[in-house]
Amino acid sequence: MDERVSWQYMSETYPDMWVAIREPEMDGPDVISGIIEAVLSDDEIIECENNHLYDGLKFRRTTEGNWGGIIESNFIIEVS
């Protein structure tokens, strides 16, 4: 699909799925609209994100689900 669609369309058309969005129009962290690059299941999302780290795609899940994972982060707390 090369047509820009709204987030509402994505979430209603692809419930409980991940959407890879090209050229997203954002309002802070929220997607307003974009071009759908791919629609993915929970099992497919990690591989797709890893393969497209630098492609400028945004990945959003259309509805909440029962999935989990690990968030890895490095942070430093400085005390003055």
Secondary structure per residue as TSV (DSSP state, phi and psi in degrees):
chain	resnum	aa	ss	phi	psi
A	1	M	-	360.0	124.7
A	2	D	-	-108.6	13.1
A	3	E	S	-99.6	137.0
A	4	R	E	-71.7	131.7
A	5	V	E	-129.9	160.9
A	6	S	E	-80.6	160.1
A	7	W	H	-62.1	-36.6
A	8	Q	H	-59.1	-44.1
A	9	Y	H	-60.1	-46.4
A	10	M	H	-60.2	-46.9
A	11	S	H	-70.7	-31.7
A	12	E	H	-79.1	-33.8
A	13	T	H	-81.4	-32.2
A	14	Y	S	-126.6	64.7
A	15	P	T	-65.5	145.3
A	16	D	T	59.2	31.7
A	17	M	-	-128.1	165.1
A	18	W	E	-96.9	141.6
A	19	V	E	-121.1	127.1
A	20	A	E	-91.4	121.1
A	21	I	E	-115.0	124.7
A	22	R	E	-96.7	143.3
A	23	E	E	51.6	54.1
A	24	P	E	-70.9	140.6
A	25	E	E	-94.9	122.0
A	26	M	E	-114.2	152.9
A	27	D	E	-127.8	89.4
A	28	G	T	65.6	-127.5
A	29	P	T	-83.7	-5.6
A	30	D	E	-92.1	137.1
A	31	V	E	-84.7	129.1
A	32	I	E	-92.7	-47.3
A	33	S	E	-160.2	171.7
A	34	G	E	174.0	-179.0
A	35	I	E	-103.5	126.0
A	36	I	E	-74.9	118.7
A	37	E	E	-89.4	-39.9
A	38	A	E	-160.4	154.3
A	39	V	E	-119.5	127.9
A	40	L	E	-131.0	152.4
A	41	S	-	-85.8	171.5
A	42	D	T	-59.1	-33.8
A	43	D	T	-73.0	-22.8
A	44	E	T	-96.0	-17.4
A	45	I	H	-64.1	-43.4
A	46	I	H	-61.2	-47.3
A	47	E	H	-63.1	-41.6
A	48	C	H	-65.4	-44.4
A	49	E	H	-59.8	-43.5
A	50	N	H	-63.5	-36.5
A	51	N	H	-77.2	-15.5
A	52	H	T	-127.2	34.9
A	53	L	T	-56.0	-37.5
A	54	Y	T	-112.4	20.4
A	55	D	T	-93.0	-1.7
A	56	G	T	77.5	15.4
A	57	L	-	-82.4	146.6
A	58	K	E	-104.2	136.8
A	59	F	E	-113.8	122.7
A	60	R	E	-134.5	141.5
A	61	R	E	-90.0	131.9
A	62	T	S	-70.4	-34.3
A	63	T	S	-141.3	157.3
A	64	E	-	-68.1	148.5
A	65	G	-	-144.4	-179.2
A	66	N	S	-95.2	74.6
A	67	W	-	-133.1	158.5
A	68	G	-	-149.3	172.0
A	69	G	-	-173.4	-171.1
A	70	I	-	-113.7	133.8
A	71	I	-	-104.6	121.1
A	72	E	-	-99.7	135.2
A	73	S	-	-151.8	146.0
A	74	N	-	-116.0	126.5
A	75	F	-	-143.2	157.0
A	76	I	-	-124.0	133.5
A	77	I	-	-108.0	121.0
A	78	E	-	-104.7	132.1
A	79	V	-	-114.5	126.9
A	80	S	-	-104.0	360.0
